[in-house]
Amino acid sequence: MSGSGPGADTGPLPLPVHRSGADRDDHVDGILADCSNCLDAAVRATGAYAGVVYLRSPDRRSLVLAKVAGLAVSLLGPWSRVPVNGALPAPEAYRTGRTVFLADDGDTMRRFPQLALGMPYAYASASAPVRGNGGNGGGETFGVVTLMWPASPGRGLPAARRRRLRAAAKRLGNALEARSGPGTDIAYDGPPTVTLLPTDTFPLIRVGLFDWNVTTGDFDADEELCELFGVAPADFDRRAATLAARVVSGGGREFREAAHRAVETGRVLAWRLQVAGPDGTRRPLEVWGRIPEDETGGRARHLVGAVLDLGTGAAAAEAVERLRDGVFSLDGEGRVTYASRNLADLLGVRLEDVLGRAPWDALPWLADPAYEDRYRAAMLSQQPGSFLARTPRDRWLAFSLYPDPYGLTGKVVPVAPPPGASDAADATAAARPTGAPETEAAPPRLGAIYHVLQMAGALTEAVSVGEVCEVVADQILPAFGGRELAIYVVRDKRFFLALESGYPEGFLDHFEGVALDAALPGVEALTRGVPIFIESAEELSAAYPGIPLDEMSAWAFLPLIASDRAVGSCILGFDRRHAFTPEERSVLTALSGLIAQALERARLYDAEFALARGLQHALLPHRLPTLPNLEVVARYLPGTQGMEIGGDWYDVIDTGRAVALVIGDVEGHSVAAAGTMGQLRSAVRAFATGGQRPDEVVSCTNRLLADLDPGLFASCCYIELDPESGRAEAVRAGHPPPLLRGADGRTRVVELPGGPLLGVDRAAEYPVTRMALEPGSVLALYTDGLVEEVGVDLDRGIDRMRASLSHAADTNLSDLADRMLRDAGRLTERADDVAVLLTRRLRPIPGMGSAPNGAPAAGPGPADLR
């Protein structure tokens, strides 16, 4: 895609400024605080249940997840860092400067299939760019705010939500812009942090502290305890009887009994009271205390402890425990924070075995990824869900899930087996060998499956070896917690580094160009075709004595083999000892196969790319002639997508009677397009120097292309100019019209009637248009890549370039050409390449003759082109 990308900064990155660590921390803390304020305001104003903020990375190649609200960070792990040019909502909002809205999971699948692979859930989202107003930072785009709501199929984003989201993003952009300046780049490269959203929950537990002399009755209490008993702290007389009077039942008697029990046992455990408040309402309190030992080892006469106000929490827990259903609560990360006793009976486990753990980790029979997926679906869509599961005791349970942004409540009830379930269970039991264990190896976790799917989706968009390596680095390091990554490829039976990330400078120089018989784990993993997992530095040193070590403590050496061809090795390093689980080993092995296939495909692409690029450079003119009364400059800019090989060409030909200025564009981006371009350029040059008139040159070239029938069409603009008189004849074949800048700077579009594209109609005619160039005027020929934008009318692009040329300073021709390329360079997703040919007619200088043809060009040849 192409489009004006406000977030795609093509200029140089800010120069580094030495700052203290404290200054850097304060700067980052300020940025994160601004992001938290934005998320809090945006969620409140739009009614969203969750939101995130992405900030650009220091190298501007990625968007890094900086803030999360209303979701567990673990749910977004695969999306903690996304490439700026990725096919995802946040990068698209960043590149285009527009809000990207997705109504539901169907909308996501149609527009962003890679995202749907990892998050196939029903929710609505809107991503808005975070951009300054230009007062200080030049209107830079710093990141993206994304909010989530329940799915709204067939509905757009309500106008009020859109305005409030944009307003919050704009406030954040202005706040970040105010922090920017020399040496204070607005970027982020750390882990995601959480913004806590306000919630309506039970009152927090209140705790009051006391020291009670049970002999004298003196009662020292802090302010919180006085307030719990409904006594003003300033009015409290330090007497236990004063507090006892606030107890609804028993009064002082219960206080004295508690004191006697404490003296006898040395402690008070969970002594419950009910205290009447000033308005007559009752408050349940719980007392915990002990009598410490004195200096002689005997018990003192002081009871020290705490009074807890449990609010309604204790009553709620008691109410739940009375239910016959099982009830549990999960936090945002999926860990069990509460489980009723009845749930333990239904599951056949002890509560202590499940508390603090995810159900699919604590219970092997819930380890199927489908069950974890139900939890993820509920949390990400904020919609209730349910599923059936069978326990090892052949008991069927129905799980119901009720999420909110802070966690999930579940209910479990026993149910009858679904139809056919008993037969399937019997068949499974019959197939199990005698004496075999009833439990089987747990299947891969859902997150692991997603890693494979996401890597596969991301690799489909990478075409060159460099792009494949960058995708691997972006995906595999955060997915497995690695700190170093190296990818080596095999050339001439030796290992050569294709990409490294995280290694100390110069460390990998030892391994560059090693042969395939070297005693190194990365080499042996490839030659043996088996991954090597090393879980400690001691293990590595023992297996490979003398191997250089850095600060890593565990490694995975993955062979990259595609169709029985040794492609290379991928090395993943961990900064701590790492025990590789069977699941991790399986997933990394699967990923190595995907990486190998992608690298092999990319290697073939790179070979074709190199051939096509060499062909294109060979076919374009290496120098332009120096001509009397004319200044000529050419520029070429490759596309930023696909093969980056196109059929654009330009030429300046001395026909003997005039100077022919030619520019053309063969459709497509391939070796075939470059080859056809070379044929057409040679044909135009032959016809032009053979005495043909301009319309005949184009007509003959059209017939030649039709006869060759390469399956490609081409456009062309051919202008024959007399340098002395300035008179010219122009012919256009489906090509954008030239621009003519007068000596006074005013620029207009030269309207040429023109004919169809070359190769479409063998009998097509091409009319000639006569025009004149005044001294000092500039004629601009260009290909459509200079003015073409996706979703924007071509005439608007041409008018934009006309205005740019008109407002440019009256400078030399090279500066004008560079200005035009800079305008095109802002289209960071430009699919097409660009060729520009500028000609200025100079005022004749008496006595000056023509420079010989073949003199150095006024502008750079292909070797110098940017």
N, C-alpha and C positions, 0 to 999 in steps of 0.2 A: 504494500500500500504506500501511498505517498500522501503528503500533507504538510502543511506548515507546522513544524514541531517546536512549540515554545520550550519544551523541556530538553530538546536536543541541542546542547551547547556545543557549537562547532569551534569556538574560539579556544585559546589556550586556557588551561586550568590555572587557578590562582597560584601565585608564587608562594612557596612555603615560607612561613615566618616562625622563627624559634620562639616558643612559648613554654612557660613552666608547666609541669604536670598539673598543678593546682589550677592554673588558668584554663587549661584544656578541659579539665573535669568540670569547672564552673560553666564553661561555654556549653558543653554537652548537656549538663544538668539543666541549663536554661532552655535549651532547645526542647528537651524532653518535657519540661514543665509546660512550655507553650503547646506542645502536642496534647498533653493531658487536658489542658483547659479547653482546647478545641474539641476533643472527643466528648468530653463531658457536656459541653454546650450543644454540640451537634446532636448527640443522642437524645438529650432532653427536648430540644426544639423540634425534632422530626419524629419522635416516637419510635425510633429504632431500638432494637434489642441488643445490638452489638455494633462495634465499629473498630477500624484499624487505621493507623497512619503509616504510610510508607514514606521514607525520605531517600533522596538520591545518595548513592555511594560516593566516596571521594573521587573515584575515577570516572564517574558519570555513566558507567556501563550497567549498573544494577539499581534496582529499588530495594531498599532494605527495610524490613518490618521493624518499626521503632516502638509503636504503642499498640496495645490491644485492650479493648474494653468489652465486657460481656461474653467473652469466649475464653476457653483455656488455650494457652499458647501451644500446647501439644497438638491441638486440632488443626493448627495452621502451620505445623512444622515444615511440610514440603514447600510452603509458599513464603518462608521467612526471607528469601532473597530471590528476586525474579529479574531477568534481564530486561533492560529498557526497551529493547526491540522485540520482546516476547509477545506472543499472541494471547494476551491476558487483559482483563479489563483495566487494571491499574496502570500498566505500561501504556495502553492505548490512550487513557485519559491524560497521562503525563506527556505523551508525544503530541497529541492533537490539541490539548487545551480545552477539550470538551468533556462534559459529563457523560459517563457511560452507564446506562441503566439496563439491568437484566430483570425481567419480570418473574421468572421461575426457572426450574431445571431444564425445561424444554428450550427456553430462550438461550440458556447457557450452552446447551449442547449444539445448537445451530450456529452460534457465533464464536464460541470459545471451547471447542471440543477438548483441548488439552486440560482446561480447568475442570470440565465435566468428568474427566477420567479420575481425578483425585477427589472431587467434591460433588458426587452425583446426587445432590439433595435438593429438595424444593425450598428455595428461599429467594427473596428479591434483594437486589443490591444496587447501589449507585456509587460510582467512583468519580470524585471531582478533583481537578488539579489544584494544588496549593501553589499559588503564584503571587509574587509581590506586585505592587502597583507601579514599580519603575522609579520610585522616588530616590532610591539609593542603590538597589541591586540591578537596575536595568530591566525590571519586570521578569526576573528569572522564575523558572518553575522549580520549586524545591522538593516537591513530592506529591502525594495523593492521599486524600481522605476517602475511605470506603465505609459505607453504612449498610446494615442488613435489616430487613423486615420480613415478616411472613410472606410467602409466595403470593403473587397477585396475577394469575394467568390472564392474558389478554388486556391488561391494564397498563397504562404508562405511569411514569413517576408523577404524582400529583404536584401541581405548580407550587403549592406552599412548601412542600418538602424540598423541592428542587431549590427554591429561593433560600431556604434556611440552611441547606447543606452548602450551597455556594457561599452564603454569607459567612458561615463558620470557616470554610476553607480560605476565604479571602482574609479574614481576621488573622488566621494562622500565618498566611503568606506575608501579611504586613508585619506581624510580630517577628517572624524569622528574618525578613528583610532588614528590620531595624537592628538585628544582631549581626548582620553581614558587614563586611568591610575588609580592608587590607589585613590579611593574616587570619581572618575569622570566617573561613568558608562554612557555608551551611551544608553539612553532609553528615552521614551517620554510617557507622560500620560495626555496631555492637549488637548484642543480643536483644530480642524484643522485651519490653517491659510492660507491666500491667497498669492500667488505670482503673481503679475501683469505682464502680458506679454506685450511687446511693440506692438503697433497697429498703423496703418495708419489712422488717424482721421483728422477731420477738425482742423485747428489751434485753440489753446486755446484762450479764450477771454483775451485780453490785456486791462489793466486799467491804465489810467494816472490820477493823482490828481492835482487839481489847486486851487488857491485863487486869485480872480480877483477883484481889486478895480475899480468899474465901474465909479467912479468919476475921478480918476487920470489916469486910463488906465493901471496902474501897474498890471502885470500878473505873479504871482509866480507859477511855474509849476515844477513837478518832472521830472526826466530823462526819464521815460517811456512816459509821455505825449509829451515831445519834440520829441522823436523818432517817435511817432505816426504821428506828423505833418511834419516829414521829416526835422527837424531842429536839428543840433548838439547841445547837452546840453551845451557844453562849449561856443558856439557862441550865445546862446539865450540872448537877451537884455532885457528880462522881460517886453516887450511891447506886448499888445494884437494885435496891428497892424501887428507885425511880423508874428504871427500865422494866422491872417486873410488873409494875402497874400498867404497862402498855400491853402486856400479854393478855389475850382474850380469855383463855381457859387456864386455870391453875395458878396464875399469877406468881407471887413470891414463892409458893410452895414448890412449883416446878423448878424455879431457879435454885432453891436450896437443895432439892433432890439431885439436880445436875451437878452441883458443887460437891455433894457427898460422894456421888459415883466417881467423879474425877479424882477425889482424894484417894478413894479405894483402888481405882484401876490405873490412875495416872493419865487418863485421857477421856475426851468426850467425842463420840463419833456420830455425825449426822443426827443430832438432836433437833427435831423439828418443832417450831413454834408458829403460832399465828398471832400477828400483832395488829391492833386496831389503829388505823390512821386517824388524823384529826377530823376527817369527814365521815368516819365510821366504817370505811372499807377495810377489808382484812387483807393482810399481806403475809404469805408463807415465808418463813425464814428457816435457815438451817445453820446449826452451830457445830463447829469443829474446834477442838482445843486439846491441850495437854498440860500436865503439870511437870515442869522441868525438874531435873535433879539439882540439889544444892551442892555446895562446895564439898560437903562430906560424903556425898554419894546418896544421901537420903532425899526424899521428896520435899520440895518447897511447898509453900502454902499459896502459891500463885498459879492461877489457871490462865494461860495465854492461848490466844487462838483467833478465830475469824468467824464472822456471821455473814452468811451468803443470802442474798436475795435472788432466788432462782426465777423470779418473774413467773411467766406462764410455761416456761420450758419444762419444768418437772411435771406439771400437770399434763402437758402435751405428751411427754414420753410415757406417762402412766396410761393415758388414754389409748395410745398406740399399742402398748403391751397387752391391753385387754382384748384386742382384735384377734380373731382366729386366723386371719390372713397374715402372710409375711410382709413386712414393710422394711424398706431400706432406703438410704440416701447416698447419692454419689456426689462428690465435689466436681468442679469443672474439669479436672484431670481424669475423672472416671474412677477415683478411689472411693471405697466404702467408708463413709463417715458415721453411719448409724445402721444398725441391723437389729430388728426385734428378735426376742427369744423364739417366737413362733417361726421366724424365717430360718433360724438355725436348725430347728426340727425338720422343716420342709426340705432343706438342702442337705441335711445329714452331716453338718459340720459344726465345729465350735466357733463361737463368735470371734474369739481372738485369732482364729485362722483366716478370717476374711476382713476384719477391720484394718483400714489403712492400705488395702490392696485392691486392685481392679478385679472385678468378678472373673474375667477371662484369664487372669493370672492365678487366682486362688483356686479356681474350680476347673480341672482339666476338661470336664465335659461341656464347659462353656467356652472353650478355647477356639471354637470354630469362628473364622472371621465374620460370618454372617451375624453373630450376636454382638460383636463389637461394632459392626456397621450400624445396627439398630440404635445403639447409644449415640454414635456420631450423627446419625440422621436426626435423632431427636434434638440434640444440642445445637446443630447447625441450622435446622429448620424451625426450631422452637415449636414443634408440633408433637402431640402425644404419639406414642408408638407401642407396639406389642409384638410378642413372639412366643412360640411354644418351644419347650426344651424337655428332653428326657434325661432323668437322673440315672446314675449307675444302678439304682435299685428298680429300674423300669417304672419309675413314677413320672407321670407327665405333669408339668407345671406351666401355667400361663403367666408370663411376665408383662406387666403394663408399666409404661414409662411416661412420666409427667415432668417435662423440663421447664426451667426458667433460666435466665442468663447466668445464674449463680450456681447451678447444679441441677440435680435430677432426683426426683422421688419415684421409687418403684414399689409396686405391689405384686405379690406372688400368691397365686391360689392354685390348689390341685385341680386338675381337670381330667376328663376321660381321654383315653388315647384317640388321636385322629384316625379316620378310616384308613385301614391298611397298615397302620403303624406296627401292630403286633406281628403281622406276617413278616414285615421287613426286619423286625428285631429278631424273630426266630431264625430267619434265613441268615442273618449276620452271625448269630451264635453258632448255627450249624456249620458255617464255613470256617469258624475259628478252630485252629488245631487244638487237640487235647492238651491241656496244661498251659496253653498260651494265656498271657495276661489279658484281662478284659479291656484295659485301656490301651489305646494305640498312641503313636507319636502325634503330638499336637500339630495341626496344620499350620502353615505360615500365618503370622499375624496379619491383620488387615493393613496395617501401616507398611509392612514389608511388600505386600502385593501392590500397594499404591506406588511404592518406590519404583518397582519394575515398570508399571504402567506409565508413570510420569516420565521416567527416563526414556521409554520408548517414544512417547509423544513428543518430548523435547528434541530427541535425536532426529525425528523425521523432518524437522525444520532446519537442521544444520547440514550444510552442503560441502563445506571445505574441511580439511583436516583441522585447521585452526578453530573453526566454529564447533566441530565435534568435541575437541578438547575443552573448549570453554564451557560447553553444555555439561560435560562430565564433571568439571570442577564445580560448577554452580549447583549441580544436583547431588553429587555423592558425598561431598564434605559435610554439609549440614545434615544430610540424611543419617549418617552413621557416626557423627561426632569426630571425624578425623581432623587433623591439623595440618597434614602435609599430603600433597598429591603430586605424583610424577607419572607422566605417560611417555613411554619410549616406543618408537617405531623401528622396524627393521629395514635397513637399506644395505645392500651389498654384504649381507650376512653379518652386519654389525648393528649395535644399538645406538640410536640417536634420540636425544631428548626432543619431544614435541611440545611438552608443556610441563611447567612446575609451578607449584603454589605452596608457600609457607616454608620453603627450605632456606637455611642460612645462605647468604651470598657466597657463591663459589663452591659450595659443598658438593654439588653434583658433577663438578668438572672431572672428578676421579673416574666417573663411569661413562663419560662420553666416548662413543666409538668402540666400546668393548666388543670383543668377538663373541659368537654364539657358543663357544666352548668355555667361557669364563666361569669360574666357580663363584657365582653370585646368585642370590635367591631369585631376583627378577629374571635372570637369564634361564636358570634351571626350571622355573615355573613354566616358561614358554616352551623350552625344549622337551620337557616331560609332559606338557599339556595338562598339568594338575596345579591348582592353586596351592600356595604355601602360606599358612597362617602362623605367625610367630607372636607369642603373647608376652614376651619380656625381652629386655636387652640382653640379659644373661643367656637366654635361649638362642638369640641370634649370634652372639659371640661364640658360643659353644659350637654351633652348626657351621659357622663361617669364620674361622679364626682370622683376626687381622682386618676384618671388614671395617671401614670407617663408620663411626657412629656420631650422630648428633644428639639432640635432647629428646628424641622420641623413645617410647618404651614398648610399642607393639606395632606390628605391621601386617598388612595383607598384600601378598604378591599375586596378582591375578594375570593369568596368561590370556592374551588376546589372539584368538584363533578364529578365522572365518573361512568356511569351506575348505578346511584342512590346510589353509595357508597361514603361516606364522606372520601375524601382523605386528605384534609388539607385546608390551607388558604395561599394566597399570599398578602402581604402588601407592598404597594408602597407609599413612602413618598416624599413630595415636600418641598423644603426649603422656598417657598413663598406661599402666598395665591393662590389658584388655583381654578378657576371656571371650573368644568368639563362640557364640552359641551355634548349634546346628542350623537354626533358622538364618542367622547372619551369614554363615558360610554358604548356604543354599542361595540366598538372595544375591550375595556378592558374585557368586559363580554365574548366576543367571545374567546379572548386569554386565559381567565381563564379555559374555557372548553378544549382547546388544552393542556394547562399545566396539567390539571387534568388527561386527558387520557394518556399523556406521563408519568406522575408520577405513575399511576396505572400499566402501562406496565413495567416501570422500577422497581417498587416494586416486581413484579413477577420475573423479571430478577434477581434482587438482591437475592431473596430467592433461586432461582435455583443456582445462583453463589455461595452463601454461602454453599449450600448443596454439590455442586460439588467440591468446594475448600476443604471443610472438608473431603470429600471422597478421594480426591487426596492426601492430607496430611496423611490421615490414611493409604493409600495404599503404599506410598513411605516409604523406610526404615528410621526409626528414628535414627538409629545408624549403623555404619559400623564396622565390626569386626577388631580387631587388629591382624595382621598376622605376622608370622616370615618372615624376609627378604623382607617384602613389606610395602610400605607406600601408603595409599589409601585416596583420597580426592574426594568428590562429591559436585557439585553445581547445583542448579536449579534456573532458571530465568523465571518468567511468561511472556507471550506475552503482547503486549501493545495494542492489538485490540481485538474486539469481546469479547467472554466470558472470556478470559484469563484463560481458563481451557483447558488443553490438555491431551494427552495420553502419554507424555514422561515418561519413567521410567528408573531406573538403579538399579543394585543390585550387591552385592559381596557375593558369596556363597562358603563355605568350603564344597567341595564334598567328602572329606575323602581321596582322592588321589591327589587332586590339588585344586586350587582356581579358581572359575569361575567368570569372569568379564563380566557383561551383561549390555547392554543398548538397549533401543527400543523406538519406537514411533508409537502410534496408530493414524491414520488419524482423523482429525476433532478436534473441540473444544466444548465439551459438556459433560454432565453427562454420556452419553453412552460411549464416548471415555474414560473417566476416569474409568468407570466400566470395560470396556474391558481390559484396561491396568492392572487393578488389577487381573483379571482372568489370563492374560498372565504371569504376574510376578509370580503368585502362581504356574502356570503350569510349567514354566521354573525351578523354585526352586525344585518342586517335581521331575521332570525328571532328573535334575542334581544330586540331592542327592540319586536318585534311581539307580545309577550305569550306566546310559546311557552315550554313547560317545557323543562328541560335535555335530556331524552331526545328531545323533539320537535325541538329545534334541531338536534341531531346527525343524527336520522333524515331531516329535511328536507334538510339539507346533503348527506347521502349520496345521496338520490334525485336531487338537482340534479346532482351530479357524474356519476352514472350516466347521466343524460339528456344531459349535455354530451358525454360519451364522448370526452374528450381523449386517451385512451390512457394515462392516468396515474392512479395511486392516491394516496391521502393518508391520513395518520394525524392524530388530533386528540385533545386532552384538554380538556374543557369543565367548569368548576367554577363554580357560582353560589353566592355567599357573601353572607350577611347580616352586615355589619360590626358591628352592635350585639350580636347574640346569638352570633355565631361559628358558627352552623349553616350547613352547606353541603351541596349536592347535586352529585355528580360523575358524569360520563359519560366513558368512554374508548373510542376507536375505533382499536385497533391501535397505540396510542401507549405509550411507556415510562411506568411508573407514577410518580406524584409522590413527592417526599420531604417529610416533615414533621418539622421540628426544633422540639422543645418549648422552653419557656422555660428549662429547665435544661440545654439544649444537646444532650440525647440526640435522635438522629435515627433515624427508621424509614421503611421503604418503605410507602406507602399502597397496600394491595392493593385494586384495583378490578377487578371481574369483566370488564367491557368487552365490546366486540363487534368485528367484523372491520373491516378497513381501509375507508375511505370509497371508494365507487365499485366495490367488488367485487360486492356483492349488493344490488340495489335494494330488496329486501324485508327487509333485515337489521334486527334489533331491538337496541337499546342500553340495557342495564339502568342504573338509577340507584343510586348508592351514597351513603348519608347519612353525614356525618362532622361533626366539630366542631373549630374552632380556638380554643384557649385564648389569653387575652391574652399577648402576648410570643412566641407561636409563629410560625414561619416556614414558609410553604408554597412549595416549589420545583417549578416546572414547567420542563421542558427538552426539547430534541430529542435524538435518538439520537446525533448527532455528539459530544455531550458525553461519552458513556460507551462508545462503540463503538471497538473495536480489532480489527484483522485477526488471526484466529487465537485470539481470546480470547472466551469466552462472554459474552453481553451481561449476564447476571446478575452476573458478576464485576465488570464495569465499573460497574454500578449500585451494587454494594456498596462499591466503591472510592470512588465519589463520596459515598455515604452516610457513610462513615468520615471523609472529608475535611471534610464539612460538620459532622459531630459534633465533631470535634477543633478546629474553628475557634474563635477567640476570640469572645466575645459582643460583637460590634462592630456598626457600622451596616450597613444592608442593602447599600449600595454595595460595601463591603469584602468582604462575603460573596459577592456576585456576581463581583467581580474575582478572588477566590480560586478560584471554580469555573472561570472562564475560564483562569486560569493553569494549572490542572490539565489542562484540555483542550489548552492551548497547547503542552504538552510532547510532544504527539503531532505531531511535525513533518511527518509524511506523512499527516496527517488528510485523508481524502478528502471528508468531509462538513462542511457548515457547522454552526454551533451557535447556538441561540437559548435564552435563559434568562429566565424570568419569576419573580421572587421577590416574595412578599407577606407582610408582617408585620402581624398584628393588634395594634393598640395598645390600651392601656387607655383607656376613655372618659374624657374630661375634662369635668366638669360645666360647662354654659354655653357650650360650644364648638359651633358649628354646622358645617354642611358647607361645604367650600370649593366655589366654583363650578366646574362642569365646564369643561375647557379651560384650566385654570391650568397653569403650567409643570410638566412631569413631574418626579417624584422622581429618576428616572434619565434618562440621555441618550437622545435620539431617534436615528434612524438616522444623522444627520449626525455624531454624536459617537461612534458605536459603533466598537469596536476589533475 
